[in-house]
Amino acid sequence: MTRKHSHSRGQHITPAYTCRMEMSPVPSLRLPDEPMDPDAAYRFIHDELMLDGSSRLNLATFVTTWMDPQAERLMAETFDKNMIDKDEYPATAAIEQRCVCMVADLFHAEDLRDDDPNSAVGVSTIGSSEAVMLAGLAMKWRWREKVGKDWKGRTPNLVMGANVQVVWEKFCRYFDVEPRYLPMAEDRYVITAEQVLEHIDEDTIGVVAILGTTYTGELEPIGEICAALDKLALDGGVDIPVHVDAASGGFVVPFLHPHLEWDFRLPRVVSINVSGHKYGLTYPGIGFVVWRSAEYLPEDLVFRVNYLGGDMPTFTLNFSRPGNQVVGQYYNFLRLGRGGYAKVMQCLSSTARWLGDQLGESEHFEVVADGSAIPVVSFRLKGDFGYTEFDVSHALRSYGWQVPAYTMPDGAEDVTMLRIVVREGFSADLARALYDDVKTALSHLDALKPQGHFDQLEPFAH
């Protein structure tokens, strides 16, 4: 006798979740015909996500993968608040402006007043990508104001290293700016002041210098670049502003190297972007751009709308977005303070430098960045071992580690690099485990010579 099931068809996904005799498939490329039980839908998606790699073992990303449980709770409570609707959510709007003030103060912006939160000129963004676009637009608009009405017959250009993050390439393409990329060299992976002076002219809207490059984690010589441009302007040459891309280093250098002048202490620097979701220690989706003062943010770029309930100035590429990332960043600012951030960065730097020392002492690797600038270790094979950096990266994946291998930008195309980003949650114990696995992987690769190329013989991984 066959027993009929009383469950509706929409509740059945796979036998393990609801009814063992129900075999209804779940469509993946179109909407299901019927609704699902929420627990079953959760389990179905949860189990598929198990196929992702572990974010904590992803040493390729700069993005934060761990936060305090209290921060997670606050962020979950504010998913539904629309950051753009400042009249409806005035407390969230006030928190955003406080964060902007704290970032501007950290970078020594001008004219900050303790009694006036609006004295800081900046905005929160969805990561540094949006922040870069806004800073670039401000530089382009100021260039237009400077050259006058005939700007339409001229092509603005932006001078930057070939090592910039791809978002700068996007900015130039989207907003009709000529990118002037400064090449690297096989023994140099940052730009120089001499290169900058060779490539600027009257149509240059600005120079981009990087505080913590994506490729190696090195700091570009921002002080030297600004000094060279200062001298050029004093001698009657062009007067070119500098933007600092501090996406990776903006929340590190002030605490590890407080006396290094790279920010608004240099008069030539007019704007800075930073990623809160990198070493700002907040989950993905938060960044900031700040300007030296209101003079450097053209008023024509600021829009004012009132259809959300109040007069509201806005200067963002995105409109609606959740307020929870700003709340998470504010939690970190209050929770850690300057002293807490300093301790975290010192701890991460210590772990990175230990790892850099171990790799540097091995017979296999040349260390390019040892983790002392920011907690990033970049390294390459010393010579021809019969295998490549890509093989090393592939071998480490069998242990769960994601250590990227990649070729360097123009001028150093023949150089391949490996990179380890040390983030909060990557402890000294994990660093030791990683190094042990590196040694084991290298011993296996050495045993494969002269064939090399680990992808010819993949290790068993359950």
Secondary structure, DSSP 8 states (H G I E B T S, - for coil): ------S-GGG-S-TTTS-TT------SSS--SS---HHHHHHHHHHHHTTS--GGGB-S--S-----HHHHHHHHHTTT-BTT-TTT-HHHHHHHHHHHHHHHHHTT-TT-BTTBGGGS-EEEESHHHHHHHHHHHHHHHHHHHHH-GGGGGS--EEEEETTS-HHHHHHHHHTT-EEEEE--BTTB-S--HHHHHHH--TTEEEEEEEBS-TTT--B--HHHHHHHHHHHHHTT-----EEEE-TTTTTTHHHH-TT---STTSTTEEEEEEETTTTT---SS-EEEEESSGGGS-GGG-EEE-TTSS-EEE--S----BTHHHHHHHHHHHHHHHHHHHHHHHHHHHHHHHHHHHHHHSSSEEEEEESSSSSEEEEEESS--SS-HHHHHHHHHTTT-B--EEE--TT-TT-EEEEEE--TT--HHHHHHHHHHHHHHHHHHHHHTTT--GGGS-----
